[in-house]
Amino acid sequence: MSDTIEIIKCLIIGSGPAGYTAAIYAARANMNPVLYQGMQPGGQLTTTNEVENFPGYVDGVTGPEMMIQLQEQAKRFGADIRDGWATKVDFSGDIHIVWINDSIELHCETVIISTGASAKYLGLPSEQHYLQMGGGVSACAVCDGFFYRDQEVVIVGAGDSACEEAHYLSKLCKKVTMLVRSEKFRASKIMEQRVRKTENIEILMHHDTVEVVGDNQVVHGIKALNKQNGEVIEIPAAGFFVAIGHKPNTDIFKDYITLDEIGYIVNTPGTSNTNVPGVFVAGDAADHVYRQAITAAGTGCMAALDAERYLASKQ
């Protein structure tokens, strides 16, 4: 065995509410967890300015502040929080091997995957600018729709998620304009009919988003191209919601872990168990339905408890 190999009882891959909660529970259970934070320490919440729907924060909290608090709480119980990300795994044997940054080799008794999922964006420079500024671009209507109540917003997308989020926004916002690139929805008929029947949702088919317009701090409108006649229109909006899907960060596990057709990890219902004994999943890497901080934290707890029981069964 090489001197560069480290033996770990519980490795947590990825941070965010799922990873940090798993670390808190694993540390309290004397599992000596080691958590590698990944390429985005703190996960998607680090790009969220205000979190108002996580229980216990009466006045709300910023995403980065919340993640720092979770990290410090995990450290207080003895979790080893490290920089770096997993680049390769081998789950073919009883010992689970994980490589960090292509150089550090870890031999793990248990592994908790909390690598999350990344929202897909259009990639427009203006979109990315306001996303980073936190001034009006979001990929989560449930998370951020509350901030645009009684205002006008634009949402882009054509699938079930886009329709569901548009309908959710319609209950909060004065008007929702939905941009669909092609001549038809990709959503189920029932979801399409739901948005078409909602009075304050305007649907613009054959429209591409051209630019997010604002004062360099907050969004004021969206420029959209009518692909049929070439006309560019500007739609007044205080918020721009992108609902074109998420990509789970699970590619390195695909040779060993069962994934669905999109790439989400398939877990045993009611547990965090994957198809590989001793490997567990928490958070958005397996959740394409809820994708909330509170549900991610809950599954982080589940994963740590499942890992503890697995280790106990091996003794």
C-alpha positions as CSV (number, residue, x, y, z in Angstrom):
1,M,0.0,0.0,0.0
2,S,1.4,3.4,-1.0
3,D,2.2,6.0,1.5
4,T,0.0,8.4,-0.5
5,I,-3.1,6.3,0.3
6,E,-5.4,7.6,3.1
7,I,-7.8,5.3,4.9
8,I,-11.2,7.0,5.6
9,K,-14.2,5.7,7.5
10,C,-16.7,8.1,5.9
11,L,-16.0,10.3,2.9
12,I,-18.5,13.0,1.8
13,I,-18.1,14.2,-1.8
14,G,-19.6,17.7,-2.2
15,S,-20.8,20.4,0.2
16,G,-24.0,22.4,0.3
17,P,-26.9,21.7,2.7
18,A,-26.8,17.9,2.0
19,G,-23.0,17.5,2.4
20,Y,-22.7,19.7,5.5
21,T,-25.7,18.1,7.2
22,A,-24.3,14.6,6.5
23,A,-21.0,15.8,8.0
24,I,-22.7,17.1,11.1
25,Y,-24.5,13.8,11.7
26,A,-21.5,11.6,10.8
27,A,-19.2,13.6,13.1
28,R,-21.6,13.3,16.0
29,A,-21.7,9.5,15.4
30,N,-17.9,9.4,15.7
31,M,-17.5,8.4,12.0
32,N,-14.6,10.8,11.5
33,P,-16.1,12.2,8.3
34,V,-13.9,13.8,5.7
35,L,-15.7,16.2,3.4
36,Y,-14.3,17.5,0.1
37,Q,-16.1,20.7,-0.9
38,G,-16.0,20.3,-4.6
39,M,-15.7,22.9,-7.4
40,Q,-18.4,25.1,-5.8
41,P,-17.9,25.1,-2.1
42,G,-21.3,25.5,-0.5
43,G,-23.1,24.4,-3.6
44,Q,-25.8,26.3,-5.5
45,L,-26.9,28.3,-2.4
46,T,-23.7,30.4,-2.6
47,T,-25.3,32.1,-5.7
48,T,-28.5,32.9,-3.8
49,N,-28.7,36.3,-2.1
50,E,-31.6,35.7,0.2
51,V,-32.9,32.4,1.7
52,E,-36.2,33.0,3.5
53,N,-37.8,29.6,3.5
54,F,-35.3,27.6,5.6
55,P,-36.8,26.9,9.0
56,G,-35.2,28.7,11.9
57,Y,-34.0,31.9,10.1
58,V,-36.8,34.2,11.1
59,D,-35.4,37.2,9.2
60,G,-33.9,35.2,6.4
61,V,-30.2,34.6,5.6
62,T,-27.9,34.9,2.6
63,G,-27.0,31.7,0.9
64,P,-23.2,32.2,1.5
65,E,-23.8,33.1,5.2
66,M,-25.9,30.0,5.7
67,M,-23.3,27.7,4.1
68,I,-20.5,29.2,6.3
69,Q,-22.7,28.5,9.4
70,L,-23.3,24.9,8.3
71,Q,-19.6,24.4,7.6
72,E,-18.6,25.8,11.0
73,Q,-21.2,23.6,12.7
74,A,-19.8,20.5,11.0
75,K,-16.3,21.5,12.1
76,R,-17.4,22.1,15.7
77,F,-18.3,18.4,15.9
78,G,-15.0,17.3,14.3
79,A,-15.7,17.0,10.6
80,D,-12.6,17.4,8.4
81,I,-13.6,19.9,5.7
82,R,-11.1,20.1,2.8
83,D,-10.7,21.9,-0.5
84,G,-10.7,19.7,-3.6
85,W,-13.0,17.6,-5.7
86,A,-13.3,14.0,-6.7
87,T,-12.0,13.3,-10.2
88,K,-12.2,9.5,-10.4
89,V,-13.7,6.6,-8.4
90,D,-13.5,2.8,-8.3
91,F,-16.5,1.2,-6.5
92,S,-15.8,-2.3,-7.8
93,G,-14.6,-3.7,-4.5
94,D,-15.5,-3.7,-0.8
95,I,-13.2,-0.8,-0.3
96,H,-14.4,2.3,-2.2
97,I,-11.5,4.1,-3.9
98,V,-11.8,7.8,-4.7
99,W,-9.1,10.1,-6.2
100,I,-9.1,13.8,-5.3
101,N,-7.7,16.3,-7.9
102,D,-6.2,13.3,-9.8
103,S,-3.5,12.9,-7.2
104,I,-4.8,12.0,-3.7
105,E,-6.0,8.4,-3.4
106,L,-8.6,7.6,-0.7
107,H,-9.7,4.2,0.5
108,C,-13.1,4.6,2.1
109,E,-15.4,2.3,4.1
110,T,-18.4,4.5,3.2
111,V,-19.0,7.3,0.7
112,I,-21.8,9.8,0.7
113,I,-22.3,11.5,-2.7
114,S,-23.7,15.0,-2.4
115,T,-22.4,16.5,-5.6
116,G,-25.7,18.2,-6.4
117,A,-26.9,19.4,-9.8
118,S,-26.1,22.5,-11.8
119,A,-28.8,24.6,-13.3
120,K,-28.6,25.1,-17.1
121,Y,-28.4,28.7,-18.3
122,L,-28.7,30.2,-21.7
123,G,-25.1,31.5,-21.5
124,L,-25.8,35.1,-22.5
125,P,-23.2,37.5,-21.1
126,S,-26.0,39.8,-19.8
127,E,-27.7,36.8,-18.1
128,Q,-24.5,35.7,-16.4
129,H,-23.8,39.3,-15.3
130,Y,-27.2,39.7,-13.5
131,L,-26.9,36.2,-12.1
132,Q,-23.7,37.0,-10.5
133,M,-25.0,40.4,-9.3
134,G,-28.0,38.7,-7.7
135,G,-30.2,41.3,-9.3
136,G,-32.9,39.5,-11.2
137,V,-31.8,36.2,-12.8
138,S,-32.8,32.9,-11.2
139,A,-33.2,29.2,-12.0
140,C,-35.6,28.5,-9.1
141,A,-39.0,30.1,-9.0
142,V,-39.9,28.4,-5.7
143,C,-36.7,29.8,-4.1
144,D,-36.9,33.4,-5.5
145,G,-40.4,34.0,-6.8
146,F,-41.4,35.6,-3.5
147,F,-39.1,38.6,-4.2
148,Y,-41.0,39.5,-7.4
149,R,-44.5,39.5,-6.0
150,D,-46.9,41.9,-7.7
151,Q,-44.2,42.6,-10.4
152,E,-43.8,41.4,-14.0
153,V,-41.4,38.5,-14.8
154,V,-40.2,36.5,-17.8
155,I,-39.6,32.8,-17.8
156,V,-37.9,30.8,-20.5
157,G,-38.5,27.1,-21.0
158,A,-40.9,24.6,-22.6
159,G,-40.9,21.5,-20.4
160,D,-43.0,20.4,-17.4
161,S,-40.7,22.2,-15.0
162,A,-41.0,25.5,-16.9
163,C,-44.8,25.2,-16.9
164,E,-44.9,24.3,-13.2
165,E,-42.6,27.3,-12.3
166,A,-44.6,29.6,-14.6
167,H,-47.8,28.6,-12.9
168,Y,-46.2,29.0,-9.5
169,L,-45.0,32.5,-10.4
170,S,-48.5,33.4,-11.7
171,K,-49.8,33.2,-8.2
172,L,-47.2,35.8,-6.9
173,C,-46.6,38.1,-9.9
174,K,-48.7,40.6,-11.7
175,K,-47.8,39.1,-15.1
176,V,-45.7,36.2,-16.3
177,T,-44.4,36.1,-19.9
178,M,-43.3,32.7,-21.0
179,L,-40.8,32.4,-23.9
180,V,-40.8,29.2,-25.9
181,R,-38.2,28.7,-28.6
182,S,-40.1,26.4,-31.0
183,E,-43.7,26.0,-32.2
184,K,-44.7,23.6,-29.4
185,F,-44.1,22.7,-25.7
186,R,-42.1,19.8,-24.6
187,A,-44.3,19.6,-21.5
188,S,-47.2,17.1,-21.0
189,K,-50.5,18.2,-22.3
190,I,-52.0,18.7,-18.9
191,M,-49.2,21.1,-17.9
192,E,-49.4,23.0,-21.1
193,Q,-53.1,23.5,-20.7
194,R,-52.6,24.7,-17.2
195,V,-50.4,27.6,-18.2
196,R,-52.5,28.4,-21.3
197,K,-55.6,28.7,-19.1
198,T,-53.9,31.0,-16.6
199,E,-55.0,34.5,-17.3
200,N,-51.8,36.4,-16.2
201,I,-49.5,34.1,-18.2
202,E,-48.7,35.3,-21.7
203,I,-47.0,32.7,-23.9
204,L,-44.8,33.8,-26.8
205,M,-43.9,30.9,-29.1
206,H,-41.0,31.0,-31.6
207,H,-39.1,33.5,-29.3
208,D,-35.4,33.4,-28.4
209,T,-34.0,35.4,-25.5
210,V,-31.5,37.9,-26.9
211,E,-30.5,40.0,-23.9
212,V,-31.2,40.7,-20.2
213,V,-31.6,44.4,-19.9
214,G,-31.1,46.5,-16.7
215,D,-29.2,49.3,-15.1
216,N,-26.1,47.1,-14.4
217,Q,-27.4,46.3,-11.0
218,V,-31.0,45.0,-11.4
219,V,-33.1,43.7,-14.3
220,H,-35.6,45.9,-16.0
221,G,-36.5,43.8,-19.0
222,I,-35.8,41.1,-21.6
223,K,-35.1,41.4,-25.3
224,A,-36.6,38.6,-27.3
225,L,-36.3,37.7,-31.0
226,N,-39.4,36.6,-32.9
227,K,-37.9,33.8,-35.0
228,Q,-40.7,34.0,-37.5
229,N,-40.5,37.7,-38.5
230,G,-37.1,38.7,-37.1
231,E,-38.6,41.4,-34.8
232,V,-36.8,42.1,-31.5
233,I,-39.1,43.2,-28.7
234,E,-38.3,44.3,-25.2
235,I,-40.5,42.9,-22.4
236,P,-40.7,44.8,-19.1
237,A,-39.6,42.5,-16.3
238,A,-38.1,42.8,-12.8
239,G,-37.0,39.1,-12.9
240,F,-35.9,36.6,-15.4
241,F,-36.3,32.9,-14.6
242,V,-34.5,30.2,-16.6
243,A,-36.2,26.8,-16.6
244,I,-34.4,24.8,-19.2
245,G,-33.3,22.0,-16.9
246,H,-30.6,20.9,-14.5
247,K,-27.5,18.6,-15.0
248,P,-26.7,16.4,-12.1
249,N,-23.0,16.3,-11.3
250,T,-22.6,12.6,-11.4
251,D,-20.6,11.8,-14.5
252,I,-17.6,10.3,-12.6
253,F,-19.9,7.7,-10.9
254,K,-21.7,6.4,-14.1
255,D,-19.5,3.2,-14.4
256,Y,-20.5,2.0,-10.9
257,I,-23.7,3.8,-9.8
258,T,-27.1,3.3,-11.4
259,L,-28.2,6.6,-13.0
260,D,-31.5,7.5,-14.6
261,E,-31.7,8.7,-18.2
262,I,-30.9,12.2,-17.3
263,G,-28.0,11.3,-14.9
264,Y,-29.6,11.5,-11.5
265,I,-28.5,8.8,-9.1
266,V,-31.2,6.1,-8.5
267,N,-31.6,5.4,-4.8
268,T,-33.7,2.8,-3.0
269,P,-37.0,4.5,-2.2
270,G,-37.1,5.7,1.4
271,T,-33.4,5.4,1.9
272,S,-30.2,7.0,0.7
273,N,-28.8,3.6,-0.5
274,T,-27.4,3.3,-4.1
275,N,-26.9,0.0,-5.9
276,V,-23.4,-0.2,-4.4
277,P,-23.3,-1.2,-0.7
278,G,-21.6,1.4,1.4
279,V,-22.2,4.2,-1.1
280,F,-25.0,6.6,-0.3
281,V,-26.5,9.7,-2.0
282,A,-27.9,12.9,-0.6
283,G,-29.3,16.1,-2.1
284,D,-29.9,17.2,-5.7
285,A,-27.6,14.5,-7.2
286,A,-30.7,12.2,-6.7
287,D,-33.5,14.8,-6.5
288,H,-35.0,16.2,-9.7
289,V,-38.4,17.0,-8.1
290,Y,-38.0,19.2,-5.0
291,R,-34.4,20.7,-5.2
292,Q,-34.7,22.7,-2.0
293,A,-32.2,23.4,0.7
294,I,-34.4,21.8,3.4
295,T,-35.0,18.6,1.4
296,A,-31.3,18.4,0.6
297,A,-30.4,18.8,4.3
298,G,-33.0,16.1,5.2
299,T,-31.4,13.6,2.8
300,G,-28.0,14.5,4.2
301,C,-29.2,13.4,7.6
302,M,-30.6,10.1,6.1
303,A,-27.3,9.4,4.3
304,A,-25.2,9.8,7.5
305,L,-27.6,7.5,9.5
306,D,-27.6,4.9,6.7
307,A,-23.8,5.0,6.6
308,E,-23.6,4.6,10.3
309,R,-25.9,1.6,10.2
310,Y,-23.9,0.1,7.4
311,L,-20.7,0.4,9.3
312,A,-22.4,-1.1,12.4
313,S,-23.5,-4.1,10.3
314,K,-19.9,-4.8,9.2
315,Q,-18.5,-5.0,12.7
